[in-house]
Amino acid sequence: MKTMKKLICLFLSMTLLIGGVLAVRAQNGVVSAPTPITALTTHCRWAVRCGSSYRNAPSIPTLAGDFLAVMSGKNLLKLDTKTGGIVQTAAMSETPSFSTVAPTYENGIVYCPLDDGTVEAFDFSSMEKLWSYHDERGGQSLTTVVYDDGCVYTGFWNNDDEPAAFVCLDASTGELLWRTEQIGGFYWASCAVDGDFVVFGRDDGTVFDDGDSELFAFDKKTGEIADRLPVIGDVRSAVVKSEENGRLYVVTKGGFLYSFVLSDGEFADVRSVSLGGASTCAPVICRNRLYVGVQDTVTGGHILVADADSLAEIYRAQTPGYPQNQALLTTAYGDTVYLYSTYNANPGGIVMLSDRAGQTEPHVKELFVPESGQTAFCISTVSADADGTLYYKNDSGVIFALENDHSLHTIVAFLRQFFEKLLTMIRSLRTIAS
């Protein structure tokens, strides 16, 4: 009789739990948007082709309100985020350099890094060109424009062993405020702003990847150099500042990760660690963990998860190829964070890593795989809007919008919890029977 009462109570508890489930409907690269977290609930809202290969592919898309800003050929495109349709276009004087960087959107203006040392600004509402800057040394514009306090900063690249310029321009007029030339130039070397200073790195000035190079701290208004930090290898990564601990981070193609602080413009408390492989990914820092893509000979690459303070490795998550751009991380799901990364190999989809405090083993899976005809290598960042829709592109020339199918998400969550409770009930029945 007592056994029967226990079974009835257990069954009623299960019913209440399942009923409760039925009632539930369901910047450094960090967002709080409810992005998709399973392949089943990831729905391709649209896929729009704006090119045919890496040579004429569209740029990485940039979110600008309800639209995407995309550079394609000599056109700046305004795409509707709901449909992918082109709403407006504007003519640019040059093309983006292999479309490996995104335009920058700030205060209603889009800043476009273009070939031949060119930067152009457009009013994104009217699509009117506001100004155009051409650097005297020319070069490919391979460094994302950074906006800060009425100024924009970017750099150019000519060749491994040739000089190129890094410039500060007036964001409203395009007037050159200051400029520096460095051997090796600036390739994916976006700056970080820390107080009164901008910090960025250069290529090593040789045809190799692991020569002696430097990080610089410049006074952001005057262009006077405040300090230099020797590093090993081409700095083909943005410098990022963590809002959690105030430290700055950067990686090199020479295979090193650096962390430091600026003290009155001087590099201080410098820490470094060998990654064991090249890296061009801007690190993502969240909840005292650091995430960065590294090249290897196993699958082509992996995501390193490390302690953001000591830089000590926690674990590695293998990916289908070499991740070569900053990942996206969401904190929308409580104690677990989800990291989204592309990889420079076919089929050019997105992998997702789930992580939480204390985790020491990788939990990574393929979130999205493009259809046939849309597969290609990929070095695109992934961005997310407030609704959690993901946007990215690959070298097939296609831009993707991947939304969270909330109806399926609810069903999946219900089934997961149902089977977890069912297993608990079975274990309890076995205990009672024994």
C-alpha positions in Angstrom: 0.0 0.0 0.0 2.8 2.4 0.9 4.5 1.5 -2.4 1.4 2.4 -4.3 1.1 5.7 -2.5 4.7 6.6 -3.4 4.0 5.7 -7.1 0.8 7.9 -7.1 2.7 10.8 -5.6 5.5 10.4 -8.1 3.1 10.3 -11.0 1.2 13.4 -9.8 4.5 15.3 -9.3 5.5 14.3 -12.9 2.1 15.6 -14.2 2.5 18.9 -12.4 6.1 19.3 -13.8 5.1 18.5 -17.3 2.0 20.8 -17.1 4.4 23.6 -15.9 6.6 23.0 -18.9 3.6 23.2 -21.3 2.7 26.6 -19.8 6.1 28.0 -20.6 6.6 29.5 -24.0 9.3 29.1 -24.4 30.1 44.6 -26.9 33.6 42.9 -27.5 31.4 40.4 -29.3 29.0 39.9 -26.3 25.2 40.4 -26.6 22.2 39.4 -24.5 19.9 38.6 -27.4 18.0 35.2 -27.5 19.9 33.7 -30.3 19.2 30.1 -31.7 20.9 27.4 -29.5 20.0 24.3 -31.5 20.3 23.3 -35.1 16.6 22.3 -35.1 15.4 25.7 -34.0 17.7 27.6 -36.3 15.7 28.7 -39.3 17.1 30.5 -42.4 14.8 33.5 -42.7 16.5 34.4 -46.0 19.6 33.9 -48.0 20.5 36.6 -50.5 23.3 36.4 -53.1 25.3 39.6 -53.6 28.3 38.1 -55.3 29.7 34.8 -56.7 33.1 34.2 -55.1 35.5 35.8 -52.6 36.7 38.1 -55.4 33.4 39.9 -55.7 31.7 38.8 -52.5 29.7 41.3 -50.4 31.3 42.6 -47.3 30.5 41.3 -43.9 27.1 42.9 -43.1 26.7 45.5 -40.4 23.4 46.0 -38.5 22.1 49.6 -38.8 18.7 49.9 -37.1 16.2 47.8 -39.1 18.6 47.4 -42.0 21.9 45.9 -42.9 24.8 48.0 -44.5 26.7 45.9 -47.1 29.4 46.9 -49.5 29.2 45.0 -52.8 31.3 46.0 -55.8 31.2 49.8 -56.0 27.8 50.0 -54.3 26.8 50.5 -50.7 23.6 48.5 -50.2 20.8 49.0 -47.6 19.1 45.6 -47.0 15.9 45.0 -45.1 16.6 42.7 -42.2 13.1 41.1 -42.5 13.3 40.1 -46.2 16.9 40.6 -47.4 15.6 42.9 -50.1 17.6 45.9 -51.3 15.9 49.1 -50.2 18.5 51.7 -51.4 21.9 51.8 -53.0 24.7 54.4 -53.2 27.7 54.6 -55.5 31.1 54.3 -53.9 34.3 55.4 -55.6 36.2 52.2 -55.0 35.5 48.5 -54.1 36.1 47.0 -50.6 39.4 45.1 -50.4 38.2 41.5 -51.0 35.2 42.3 -48.7 36.9 40.9 -45.6 35.8 43.7 -43.3 32.5 45.3 -42.5 31.4 48.9 -42.8 30.9 50.8 -39.5 27.6 52.3 -38.5 27.5 55.1 -35.9 25.0 58.0 -35.3 23.2 57.4 -38.6 26.4 57.4 -40.7 28.1 54.5 -42.4 31.9 54.5 -42.8 33.2 52.4 -45.7 36.9 51.2 -45.9 37.7 50.9 -49.6 40.6 50.1 -52.0 43.4 52.5 -52.8 43.6 53.9 -49.3 40.1 55.2 -49.4 37.4 55.8 -46.7 34.0 57.2 -47.5 31.1 58.2 -45.3 27.4 58.0 -46.2 24.2 59.3 -44.5 22.5 56.0 -44.2 19.0 57.5 -44.2 19.4 59.4 -47.5 22.4 57.3 -48.8 24.1 60.6 -49.7 27.9 60.5 -49.7 29.2 63.0 -47.1 32.9 62.8 -47.7 35.8 60.8 -49.2 39.3 60.4 -47.9 42.2 59.1 -50.0 45.6 58.3 -48.4 48.7 59.3 -50.3 50.2 55.9 -49.9 47.1 54.1 -51.0 46.8 50.4 -50.1 44.1 47.9 -49.3 41.6 48.9 -46.6 41.7 45.8 -44.5 41.1 47.3 -41.1 37.6 48.0 -39.8 36.9 51.6 -39.1 36.5 52.4 -35.3 34.5 55.5 -34.2 35.2 57.4 -31.0 34.3 60.8 -29.8 33.9 62.5 -33.3 36.8 60.7 -34.9 37.3 57.6 -37.0 40.4 55.5 -37.0 41.6 52.9 -39.6 44.7 51.6 -41.3 45.8 50.5 -44.8 48.1 47.7 -46.1 50.3 47.6 -49.2 52.6 44.5 -48.8 54.3 42.5 -46.1 57.5 44.5 -46.2 56.2 47.9 -47.3 55.0 50.9 -45.3 51.4 52.0 -45.0 49.4 54.5 -43.0 47.2 54.4 -40.0 44.9 57.5 -39.8 42.6 59.5 -37.6 39.9 61.4 -39.5 37.2 63.9 -38.4 34.0 61.8 -38.5 31.9 64.7 -39.8 34.2 66.0 -42.5 36.8 63.4 -43.3 39.6 65.9 -42.6 42.9 64.2 -41.7 43.7 64.9 -38.1 46.8 62.8 -37.7 48.6 60.0 -39.5 51.5 57.5 -38.9 53.3 55.3 -41.4 54.7 52.0 -40.2 56.6 49.2 -42.0 54.3 46.2 -42.7 51.2 48.3 -42.6 47.9 47.4 -40.9 45.9 44.2 -41.8 42.8 43.4 -39.8 44.4 45.6 -37.1 41.5 47.6 -35.7 42.3 49.7 -32.7 40.9 49.8 -29.2 40.2 53.1 -27.5 41.3 53.3 -23.8 40.8 56.7 -22.2 42.9 59.3 -24.1 44.7 56.7 -26.2 44.2 54.3 -29.1 46.0 51.0 -29.2 46.8 49.0 -32.4 49.4 46.7 -33.9 51.2 46.3 -37.2 52.5 43.5 -39.5 56.1 42.5 -38.7 57.5 44.0 -41.9 58.7 40.7 -43.4 57.3 38.0 -45.7 57.1 35.7 -42.7 54.4 35.7 -39.9 56.6 35.4 -36.8 59.1 38.3 -36.9 59.5 41.1 -34.4 56.5 43.5 -34.5 54.9 46.1 -32.2 51.8 47.4 -30.6 51.4 51.2 -30.3 49.7 53.5 -27.9 48.9 56.9 -29.5 47.3 59.9 -28.0 43.9 59.7 -29.8 43.6 63.4 -30.4 47.2 64.6 -31.1 48.6 61.5 -32.8 51.7 61.7 -30.5 53.1 58.2 -29.8 53.0 57.4 -26.1 54.5 53.9 -26.0 55.5 50.8 -27.9 55.3 47.1 -26.9 57.4 44.5 -28.8 55.4 41.4 -29.8 56.1 38.4 -31.9 54.4 38.1 -35.3 52.0 40.0 -37.5 49.2 41.7 -35.5 46.3 40.7 -37.7 43.7 41.1 -35.0 41.7 43.9 -33.4 42.8 44.9 -30.0 39.9 44.5 -27.6 39.3 45.9 -24.1 37.4 43.9 -21.5 34.8 46.0 -19.7 34.9 43.3 -16.9 38.5 43.7 -15.9 39.8 46.7 -17.8 42.5 44.7 -19.5 43.3 44.8 -23.3 43.9 41.7 -25.4 45.3 40.9 -28.8 46.7 37.9 -30.7 49.3 37.5 -33.4 49.9 35.3 -36.5 53.1 34.4 -34.7 51.0 32.4 -32.3 50.9 34.5 -29.2 48.1 36.0 -27.0 48.9 39.2 -25.1 47.1 40.9 -22.2 48.0 44.2 -20.7 46.8 47.5 -19.2 47.6 51.1 -20.1 48.9 53.3 -17.4 49.0 56.9 -18.5 49.5 55.7 -22.1 52.3 53.2 -21.1 52.0 49.4 -21.5 52.0 47.8 -18.0 51.4 44.4 -16.4 52.0 42.7 -19.7 51.2 38.9 -19.8 51.6 36.6 -22.8 51.2 33.0 -23.7 52.0 30.8 -26.7 48.9 29.6 -28.5 50.6 26.9 -30.4 49.3 28.2 -33.7 48.5 31.4 -35.6 45.5 33.5 -34.7 43.8 36.4 -36.4 40.7 36.4 -34.1 39.8 39.3 -31.8 39.4 37.6 -28.4 36.0 37.6 -26.7 36.0 38.0 -22.9 33.0 37.1 -20.7 32.7 36.0 -17.1 36.4 35.8 -16.7 36.8 33.5 -19.6 38.5 34.3 -22.9 37.5 32.7 -26.2 39.7 32.9 -29.4 40.1 31.0 -32.6 43.5 29.3 -33.3 44.9 27.5 -36.3 46.0 23.9 -35.9 46.9 20.7 -37.8 44.1 18.6 -36.3 41.0 19.9 -38.1 42.4 23.2 -39.2 41.5 25.1 -36.1 39.9 25.2 -32.7 38.4 27.7 -30.2 40.6 28.1 -27.2 38.9 28.7 -23.9 41.2 30.3 -21.3 41.2 32.1 -18.0 41.0 35.8 -18.8 43.3 36.7 -16.0 46.1 34.1 -16.1 45.6 33.2 -19.8 45.9 29.6 -18.7 44.2 27.1 -21.1 40.9 25.6 -19.8 40.1 23.5 -22.9 40.0 23.5 -26.7 37.0 23.0 -28.9 37.8 21.6 -32.4 36.1 23.3 -35.3 35.7 22.2 -39.0 38.3 24.8 -40.0 40.4 27.7 -38.9 38.2 30.4 -37.1 39.6 33.7 -38.4 37.3 36.4 -37.1 35.8 37.5 -33.7 33.1 35.2 -32.4 29.7 36.3 -31.1 28.7 35.4 -27.5 25.2 35.6 -25.9 24.5 35.8 -22.2 20.7 35.4 -22.7 20.4 31.9 -21.2 21.4 32.2 -17.5 24.5 30.4 -16.3 25.3 29.0 -19.8 26.8 31.2 -22.5 26.7 30.4 -26.2 29.5 31.3 -28.6 29.0 31.5 -32.4 31.9 31.2 -34.8 32.5 30.8 -38.5 35.5 28.9 -39.9 37.6 29.3 -43.0 36.7 26.0 -44.7 33.8 24.4 -46.5 30.8 24.3 -46.0 31.2 27.7 -44.4 28.5 27.4 -41.7 28.4 28.4 -38.1 29.5 26.3 -35.1 28.2 26.9 -31.6 30.1 26.4 -28.3 28.2 26.2 -25.0 30.1 27.0 -21.9 29.6 27.8 -18.2 31.7 28.3 -15.1 33.6 25.2 -14.0 33.3 23.5 -17.4 36.5 21.8 -18.5 35.4 19.8 -21.6 34.1 21.2 -25.0 30.5 21.2 -25.9 30.5 22.3 -29.6 28.2 21.5 -32.5 27.4 22.7 -36.0 24.5 25.1 -35.7 24.0 25.9 -39.4 25.2 24.4 -42.6 24.4 26.2 -45.9 22.5 24.5 -48.7 24.2 23.2 -51.8 25.2 26.1 -54.0 25.7 28.4 -50.9 28.7 26.6 -49.4 32.2 28.2 -49.4 35.1 29.2 -47.2 34.2 31.9 -44.6 36.0 34.5 -42.4 32.9 36.5 -41.5 32.0 37.6 -38.1 28.4 36.8 -36.9 26.2 39.6 -35.6 22.8 39.5 -33.9 19.9 41.8 -33.6 17.7 42.4 -30.5 15.4 39.5 -31.5 18.4 37.1 -31.7 18.5 36.8 -35.5 22.0 36.0 -36.7 23.6 37.6 -39.8 26.7 36.6 -41.6 28.1 35.9 -45.1 30.5 33.4 -46.7 32.6 33.4 -49.9 29.8 32.1 -52.0 28.6 35.7 -52.1 25.5 34.9 -50.0 24.4 36.8 -46.9 22.3 34.7 -44.4 19.7 35.7 -41.8 19.2 32.9 -39.3 16.3 33.3 -36.9 15.3 31.5 -33.7 12.2 29.4 -34.4 10.5 30.0 -31.1 7.7 27.5 -31.7 10.2 24.7 -32.3 12.3 26.0 -29.4 9.4 25.6 -27.1 8.7 22.0 -28.3 12.4 21.1 -28.0 12.6 22.5 -24.5 9.5 20.7 -23.4 10.7 17.4 -24.8 14.1 17.8 -23.2 12.5 18.4 -19.8 9.9 15.7 -20.3 12.6 13.0 -21.0 14.7 14.3 -18.1 11.8 13.9 -15.7 10.9 10.5 -17.3 14.4 9.2 -16.6 14.1 10.5 -13.1 10.8 8.7 -12.6 12.3 5.4 -14.1 15.2 5.6 -11.7 12.9 6.2 -8.8 10.7 3.3 -9.8 13.8 1.0 -9.9 14.8 2.2 -6.5 11.3 1.5 -5.1 11.2 -1.9 -6.8 14.5 -2.9 -5.3 
